[in-house]
Structures are given as structure tokens and as C-alpha cells.
Amino acid sequence: MQTRSGFFYPKNESGNQDPFRGKRKLGIGFGEPYRKRPRTAVEEHDSTTHDDFFDGLPDDLLLLILSNLSASASSPSDLFAVLMTCKRFKGLGVNPMVLAKASAKSLAIRAKNWCESAHRFLKLCADSGNLEACYTLGMIKFYCLGSRGNGASLMARAAMGSHAAALYALAVIQFNGSGGSKMDKDLRGGVALCARAAFLGHIDALRELGHCLQDGYGVRRKVTEGRRFLIQANLRELASAAKVPMVEASAMVTAGGGGCPLLSDFGWAVEEREVHGANRFMVEWFGAKGLDEGIRMCSHVGCGRPETRRHEFRRCSVCGAVNYCSRACQALHWKLAHKAECTPMERWNLAAAAAAPEAGGGGPMG
């Protein structure tokens, strides 16, 4: 069947069909055949990689950014939130360069959140050379998980890197013979570790060393030298609480005249220091799980250390109602609470003897 033919349909005089019919004319001049315009480099990049600017950043720059973030993180969630952002951050976030600089607050995992993933994260940080992770995981393993050898080796690794808290923790273990018997106490080793931690400015180590020198505990007795260490510990504690340099803290003490409160063996009455993440973990851990029968915890609420055997810690010589893992914890607890609660044992016995006849109901019946 023929269509569009006949008298009423005019024919093209040239007899040639329009080559541009049905096509868009993109040529320079009219009448040129259709030719596709080539794309420029900018258009090609925009059409194929319009969202790849992030992928174009070098890994070294991202590692530097993540390292600064991990060093300034105020909680573990700050670091984990970044790792969950994208696949690339997740891969670079576990780089040893980033984990080695993780701050103490970013490693302060709560006991209620403890799991295999948290354990693995702390181990990765410790294997990357993070001393804070070595100390935290060492304390958790030694006291909470019962892995004495692994915990002590992790704390020793941090101590070899001049981590003051790890040095003091090992000193407490040596003083008490923790993890072993009473015969495993090493007083001289504990004093040496305390001296090293005190040299690094650890307040509890300074106070412990001062008491050791005053009492002749593990070292030759030097009362004057011990007194000097106690004053220095209390002065550092005051400077830390007031957030001022040591010189200004000393001026604050001497400005009032009269006796110096820093001469007290138990220190200046300042606010309680912020609890370390490892100690807070132990307090929460044993608060939820409890202790074995006959095992006590250090009475200082910010310590969290439990006994590793019965009657390991020393009792208060006045009341006998509280016990401490170290003299530093005793001094801190005295300032915070025990000073108002301590009652001599003689008064205790007298009160018990006076209550005994009243409990008898007025004597035998006739």
C-alpha cells in the first residue's frame, strides 16, 4: 500500500531527502551533518567522580586527623562514632598510628559495656604501643579477669615506658604480695617502684614514699625526708585541685600565716580527684558481680582494688573497721570520710559491754 503520494502531496524538487530531518543539529553552521560534541575534562570528572573528593584525599592526611581526634577524645563514643562513619574511616581508625595516641578518656570503658569487642579494642591499642591501654587492660586482667600473669606483664610494659600510674600499681602489688602468698611481699622493690613513680610526679606515690620513709617500711627510716615527700605530695594535690602552678599553690598556703596545713600527714582538705578509668571499671565490676567470701575491697571508694587472698590489706589501727591497699588510699579516705567516722576500738568494746546486760532482760528469773 502506498501512502503520502498522489496529487495532493507535493514532491521535493531536488529529489533528495533532508539529511537532518529527525536529528538535532549541533554543528557550527547550518547544513553541517550531526556530530557529537566531545566532553571536556571537567565535565568528564563531574559526571563520573562528582562525589569522590573524599576518596582523593591522601591516607597520610586522614591518619593525622584521626590521630589528633583520638588524642583529644573525651569518651570512647567520640572515637567509635568516627570509626562507624564510613568504610575508609573504619580501616584507617584501627591503624597503629591512631591507636597509639588514644587518650585515657577514650579508653575508659565502663564495666557494663565490657564485651569481647571492647577487650579486642584495648588489646589493639596496647599492641600499638599505647601505654595507657597497657595499664588499663593490665589492671582489668589482673584484678577483674583473674589473669595475674598477663595483667602484670601489661602493667610492666607500661612501667618500662615511664607510665607513673603503672609504676605505682606495681608498687602496691609488691607491697601486698598480690597474686601470691604473704611471703611474696617485696618491700624494697615496692619502695623502688614508688620512688620512680614519685620522680615522675605521681601524687599517691609521693605520699606512699613519704610514709615508707617515716615508718622505715622497706627502707631505712628518715623522718625528715619522709616529711618532705608528704608536704610535696599535698602541695601537688592542692595545685592539681586549684588548677594553678606549684608556686602559686605554695603562695596560697603561706599567705594566711600561722601553721601550714600541708604539714599534716593526711594532706590538704581538697575535693576528691577524678577517678581513673581503670579504677572506676573495677568499682563498677565488683559492685555488680560481688566478691568471694572473705575477700574485701579497699575502703577508699575511688580505688576499686580487691584482695587477691584473705587478710591481704591492712586494717585501720584505731577502729579496725576499714582496710586499705596502701597508705595513699588511707590518707585519701581519711580526708574524705573516715576522719568523721573513725571510733577507737576501746570505745567500741565499752559500748558492746554496756549493751550486754541490757540485752539479758534484767537478770535471771527466780
MARFIPA-868142 format. One record per atom (N, C-alpha, C): residue in one letter; x, y, z. Coordinates in pm, whole numbers, plus 50000, padded with zeros to 5 digits. Layout:
<recs>
AXYZ...
</recs>
This chain:
<recs>
M500864988150000M500005000050000M500895012350000Q500575021949911Q501335034349903Q500655045049986T501495052750051T500985063650134T501695076350097R501095087850136R501675101050113R502085102849965S501245098449878S501505100249734S500215104649664G500415110349553G499245114849479G499335129649448F498245134549397F498225148349352F498285158349466F497715154549579F497635164149690F498915164949772Y499905156349749Y501165156349823Y502275161449734P502835173749766P503895179149678P505165171149694K505925170249587K507195163149588K508335172949599N509465168049659N510685175949670N511275177649532E511535190449499E512025193149365E513415187649342S514225187749444S515595182949426S515635167849420G514625161749472G514595147249471G515415140949581N516045148949668N516865143749780N516165146349911Q516255136550000Q515665137950133Q516555146750220D515925153850313D516675162250406D517505153550499P518825154650493P519655145850578P519535149050726F519035160850761F518955164950903F517565162950961R516665156850886R515325155250935R515315144951050G514685148951163G514615139951279G515855140151368K516845148651332K518075149251411K518285163351462R518995164251578R519315177251633R520605182051569K520565194451521K521725199951452K522635206651552L523795200251582L524745205651680L526005210751613G525995211851479G527195216351412G527395231251425I528495235951372I528815250151382I527915258251289G527815254251169G527005261451071G525785253551028F524825260450973F523615253750927F523945245150805G523395233350805G523605224450692G524705214450716E525515215950824E526555206150851E525915193650909P526455181850885P525895169450940P526025168851091Y525235160451156Y525225159151302Y526555153551350R527125159851450R528375155051508R528305157051660K528565146651737K528515147151884K529695155151939R529375164852024R530435173252080R531195165452187P532505165052179P533285157652281P533215164752416R533225156852524R533185162352659R534555167452701T534525178152781T535775183352834T536205175252956A537425177753003A537945170253117A537155173353245V536735185953260V535975189853378V534625182953381E533945182753262E532655176053255E532785161053278E533835155253227E534045140953247E534245137653394H535035146153465H535285143953608H534005146053690D533215156353653D531995159153728D530965148253710S530915142253592S529875132353565S530195118753624T531495115653637T531865102253684T532325102053829T532945112753873T533505112954009T533055125354084H531775128454076H531285140554140H531335139454291D531385127354350D531405125854496D532675119154544D533765119954471D534995113054504D536085122554555F535715134554600F536735143554655F537335137654782F536505131154865F536995124954988F537965113554957D537615105654853D538495094554816D539825099554761G539835111654715G541075117054662G542045122054767L541575123254893L542475127755000L543495116955032P544735120555056P545765110355087P545545104355225D545965091955240D545805085055368D546605091655479D547755097255446D548585103655550D547855115255616L547125122855536L546385134155592L545255129255683L544545119055641L543455113655723L543985107255851L545125100655843L545725094655963L546115105356063L546625116556014L546985127556103L545755133156172I544665134656097I543425139956155I542865130256259L542845117556226L542315107556319L543185106156443S544485107956427S545385107256543S545105118756639N544935130656586N544605142056673N543245140356739L542315134356667L540995131956724L541055121856839S541785110856819S541885100756923S542635106057045A543585114957024A544335120557136A543505130357218S542485136357157S541665146257227S540265141257258A539965128657230A538625123257255A538345123057405S537135126857442S536755127557583S535985115257630S535675106057540S534975093857577S535165083757465P534975070757494P535105060757386P534135063057271S532955068557300S531965070557193S532455080657090D533275090257131D533795100057035D534615093256926L535415083656967L536255076456870L535465066256791F534555059056857F533785048956787F532825055156685A532305066956715A531395073456621A532095076756490V533355080456497V534105083356374V534385070556298L534725059756369L535025047156302L533805041456229M532625044856276M531405039756214M530885048756102T531615059556071T531145069055970T531165062855831C532275056955793C532395051155660C533435039955664K533505032655554K534405021155548K535865025455553R536155036855493R537545041355492R537995045655630F537145052855703F537485056755840F537625044455930K536815034455905K536895022355986K538235015355966G538725015455840G540015009155814G541185017155868L541115030455849L542225038855897L542165041056048G540975039656108G540855042156252G541555031956338V541785019956285V542495009656362V543965008856324N544435019156257N545865019856225N546655021956354P547815015256369P548605017056492P548955031556523M549105039756420M549425053856442M548295060956515V547055057056488V545885063256552V545695057456692L545775044256705L545515037856834L546595040956936A547815043356890A548915046056983A548725059357056K547945068456997K547755081657057K546395083257124A545655072457140A544325073357203A544465078257347S543625087557386S543695093657519S543155083957624A543425087357751A542955078957861A541435078957868K540805090257838K539345090857842K538695082857730S539365081957616S538815073957507S538945059057533L539775055257631L539955041157667L539195037357793A538485047157853A537775044857980A536455037757953I536525024757930I535325016857902I534635013558034R533315014458036R532545011358156R532374996258170A532234991858295A532114977558321A530864971658257K529774979258253K528534974058195K528634972158044N529604978757980N529794977457836N530914967757799W531434960457897W532554951457870W532074939557786C532814936757680C532494925657591C533764921857517E533644911957430E534814907457356E535334918457263S534434926457208S534874937257119S535664947857196A535214951157317A535944960957399A537304955357438H537334942457472H538624936057505H539574936557385R539044933557268R539874933657147R540364947657114F539514957657136F539924971457109F541064975657200L540954972757330L542034976257422L543314968757387K543174956257345K544374948557309K545034954357185L544224958757087L544804965056968L545574977757006C545004985657096C545684997857140C546974994457214A546934984157299A548134980157372A549204974957277D548804966957178D549774961857081D550344972956994S549624984156982S550114995556904S551095004156982G551325000757109G552275008457190G551635019057276N550315018657295N549645028357380N549855024357526L550595032257602L550915028957741L549675029457829E548775038757801E547555039657880E546695027257863A546645021957742A545895009657717A546554997757785C547884997357786C548594986557857C548254986858006Y548244998658065Y547934999858208Y546484996158237T545555001558158T544134998958182T543794984158165L544234978258055L543944964158031L544684955358133G545874959458174G546604951858275G545874951658408M545334963058451M544584963558576M543314954958568I542624955658454I541394947858437I541704932858441K542764928958371K543104914758368K543584909858504F544374917858573F544954913258699F543904911758807Y543034921758821Y542084921858932Y540704916458895C540214919158774C538834915358739C538754901858669L539624899358574L539554887058496L540384875858556G541174878758658G541964868358725G543174863658647S543544870558542S544734866958465S545924874758521R546504869758630R547544877158701R548794879258616G549244868658549G550474869858472G550364879558357N549294878258278N549124887358164N548914901758210G548144903358318G547914916858368G549194923358418A549984915858493A551244921358544A552214924658431S552254916258327S553164918958215S552744931258137L551424933558123L550964945558056L551314958158137M551114957458268M551474968958351M552994971158351A553764960358346A555224961758339A555644968258207R554924965058097R555244971457970R554994986457978A553894990358042A553625004658058A554635011158152A555045003958257A556015009458351A557375011558285M557755002758196M559025004458124M558995016758034G557805021057998G557665033357920G557455045658007S557785044358138S557695055458235S556265060158255H555345050758261H553955053958294H553835054058446A553585065758505A553645067358650A552595058858721A551375058558670A550315050858735A550625035958733A551225030958625A551595016858618A552705013658717L553655022558732L554725020658830L554165019858971Y553225028559004Y552645028359137Y551785015859158A551045011659054A550234999559066A551104987359093L552244986459027L553164975359053L553754976259193A553964988459242A554464990159378A553464984959480V552174987759460V551134982759550V551104967559548I551284961659430I551314947059419I552504941359496Q553654947959488Q554834943259561Q554664944859711F554084955859756F553884958059899F552944947459960N551904943659886N550894934459939N551154919959903G552064917459809G552244903859761G551014899059686S550374908059614S549114904559546S549354893859440G548404884659431G548524873759336G549334862159388G549874863259507G550674852459565G550374850959713S551354846459788S551194844659932S551794856560007K551664856260138K552214866860221K553734867460211M554344856160182M555804855660171M556314861760040D555414864759949D555824870659820D555944885759826K555744891859940K555914906359952K557364910159925D557524921059853D558864926459823D558844941259856L559174944359983L559064958260028L560094967159960R561294962159944R562334970459880R561994973059734G561444962959667G561024965059528G559874975059519G558944974359614G557844983959615G558324998159637V559294999959728V559835013359752V560535018659628A561275009859558A561985014259437A560995018559329L559915011059312L558915014859213L558205027859253C557945029459383C557325041859431C558235053759406A559525051859427A560475062859407A560495067059260R560425057259170R560405060659028R559125068058990A557975063259040A556705070059011A556665083859075A557225085259195A557265098359261A558125108159183F559205103259125F560065111759042F559295117158922L558335109358872L557515113758759L556335122358802G556195124858933G555175134058982G553875127659024H553835114459042H552605107659083H552315110859230I551145116559259I550845121559393I550765110159493D550045099459461D549915088159554D551265081559581A552115080959479A553445075159500A554295083959591L554185097059576L554885106159666L554435104159810R553145103059831R552625101259967R553025087560024E552975077259942E553355063859987E554845063460023L555655069759941L557085070059968L557385077860095G556655088760118G556855096360240G556545088260365H555455080560362H555105072260477H556125061060496C556615055360386C557635044760398C558885050160465L559295062160429L560485068060490L560225071860636Q559055076460666Q558735080060805Q558705067760896D558135056660844D557955044760926D559085034760913G560015037160819G561065027260796G560525014560733Y559545015660646Y558885004160585Y559555001060451G560394990860449G561094986960327G562284995460295V562625004960381V563745013960358V564205019260493R565435023960499R565935029360625R565135041760664R564825042660792R563935053160839R564605066860830K563885076260768K564325090160755K563095098960770V562845103260893V561605110460922V561545123760848T562635131060850T562655144260785T562445143160635E563115133360575E562955131460430E561535127060397G560965118260478G559585113960456G558605125460469R558865134160567R558015145960585R558045154960463R559205156260404R559345164760286R558535159160169F558555145960152F557775139860045F556275141460069L555845140560194L554425142260225L553965156460193I554775166260230I554425180160200I554375182360050Q555335176559978Q555345178259833Q554115171759769A553705159959820A552515153359767A551265161759792N551145167259913N549985175259945N549955188259865L551145193959842L551215206159763L550825203559618R551255192259563R550875188759427R549365186259417E548815180159522E547385177659523E546605190659526L547065200159604L546415213259610L546525220459476A547695219859414A547885226459285A547015220059177S546855206859184S546015199959085S544555203459105A544105204359231A542695207559257A542375221959221A543315231059251A543095245159222A543435248859079K544085239459006K544495241558867K545385253958854V546375254458943V547345265358940V548725259158948P549765266458907P551125261058920P551515258759065M552575250959083M553035247459218M553425259759298V554045269759232V554495281759302V553295289459358E552245290759277E551055297859324E550355290159435A550345276859426A549725268859532A550475270559663S551815271259656S552595273459777S552315287059837A552125297159751A551805310559800A550425310859864M549475302959812M548135302359870M548185296860012V549105287360036V549195281160167V549825290560268T550895297560228T551655305860321T551065319760337A550085323460254A549545337160262A548785339560391G548125329160442G547315331060562G548115332260689G549385328260686G550195328560808G549835317360901G550525316261011G550245305861109G550785292561062G550215281561114G550685268261079G550295264560938C551125256560878C550905252260740C550065239560740P548885239560678P548065227360675P548745215960600L549705218860515L550385208360441L551295199960530L551525204260653L552345196260744L551585184160797S550285183560775S549515171860816S549885159860731D550025148460796D550335136260721D549235132660624F548035137260652F546895133460570F546565144060465G547355154760458G547245163860345G546205174760360W546105182460255W545195193760249W543785188660215A542785194660279A541395190360256A540885196660126V541065189660016V540625194459886V539575184759833E538975188659722E537965180059661E538605167159608E537775156959599E538265144059553E538705144859407R539845138559379R540365138759244R539505129959153E539585132759024E538845124758927E539385110458925V538485100858929V538875086858935V539345082258798H540425074658795H540955069458670H539975059158613G539985057758482G539065048558417G539225034158462A540455029758489A540685015958534A540105013858674N540275023658763N539715022358898N538185022658896R537635031258813R536175031858802R535625018758747F536335012758652F535914999958597F535864989358708M536884988858794M536914978758900M535814981059002V535554993759036V534474996659130V533134991759074E532864994558947E531604990358886E531554975258867W532684969258833W532734954858807W532394946858933F533084949859043F532854942359166F531574946659236G531104959059208G529814963059260G528674955059199A528834951059074A527794943259005A527934928259028K529174923259031K529404908959039K529674904159181G530064913059272G530334908959408G531704902459423L532054899159547L533354893159580L533154879459642D534224871559639D534184858559704D534124860459856E533704850159925E533554850960070E534924853160136G534964862660227G536194865660298G537114875360228I536784879560106I537604888960029I537014902860045R537874912660073R537434926360096R537994935559987M537334946659970M537824956959880M538464968059961C539314975759896C539894987459960C538764997159996S538805002460118S537715010960168S537665024460099H538725028560033H538685041059957H537835038859832V536745046559820V535755043959715V536315046159575G537355053859561G537905056459428G538985046859386C539265036559467C540345027259436C539825015259356G538975007259418G538404995859348G539224983159354R540394983359418R541224971359425R540634961459526P540494948759488P540084938659583P541304930759633E541114923659740E542164914659787E542264902759692T543484897859673T543674885659593T543774873359683R543834875559813R543774864859913R543194870860041R542804862660133R542184867560255R543204874760343H542744885560407H543544893560500H544804899160433E544674902960308E545814908760236E546024923460273F544934931060285F545044945360310F545174948160459R545724959660492R545914963860631R544664970960681R544324968460807R543164974860870R543574987960936C542584996260962C542815008561038C543235004761180S544325010361228S544855006561360S544025012161474V543115021561446V542305027661552V540985020261569C540235018961459C538895012861469C538854998661418G539724995161325G539724981861269G538544978661180A537764988761147A536554986461069A536764988060919V537864994360879V538134996560738V539504990960705N539754988860577N541034983260533N541454989960404Y542754990360381Y543304997860268Y544404989960200C544504992160069C545554985559992C546884992960004S546845005560046S548065013560053S547855025060151R548945031260191R548855042860279R548265054860206A548465055560076A547895066659999A546375066060002C545805054159985C544345052759992C543845055860133Q544625052160234Q544235055360371Q544185070360393A545175077560343A545205092060359A544045098760286L543745094060165L542645100060089L541305097260155H541095084960200H539825081560263H539665088660397W540755090860467W540695098260593W540175112360571K540685118960469K540265132760442K538805133360396L538385123360318L537055123860257L535935119460351A536205109060431A535085103660510A535495098060645H536585090660651H536855082660771H537215091160893K537665103360870K538025111960984K536825114361075A535635115261017A534425117561095A533785104661145E534235093261095E533625080461131E534475071961224C535775074461227C536685065561299C536425066461450T536195054961512T535955053961656T536965044361715P537685048361820P538695039361879P538075025961920M538865015661909M538375002261937M537985000462084E538665007762177E538325006662319E536875011362342R536485022562278R535105027262291R534125017162235W534555010662130W533735000262070W533444989162171N534534984462237N534394973562334N533574977862455L533774990362499L533004995162614L531514996062579A531215000862460A529825001762419A529184987962408A529964978262359A529424964662349A529204958662486A530154961362581A529994955862717A528804962162788A528584975262766A527444981762829A526114977062774A526114973062648A524864968262588A524544953962625A525554946362673A525334932162703A524334929962816P524444936862936P523444934463043P522034938263002E521894949062924E520574953162881E519924942662792A520764935862717A520224925562629A519804913162706G520284911762833G519964899762910G518574899862969G517854910862968G516474911463016G516344913563165G517394919263233G517254922663375G517664911763471G518414901763424G518924891563516G518094878863514P518564868463582P517874855463580P516564856163656M515674847563613M514334846863677M514404837063795G513714840463911G513734832264029G512594822364034
</recs>
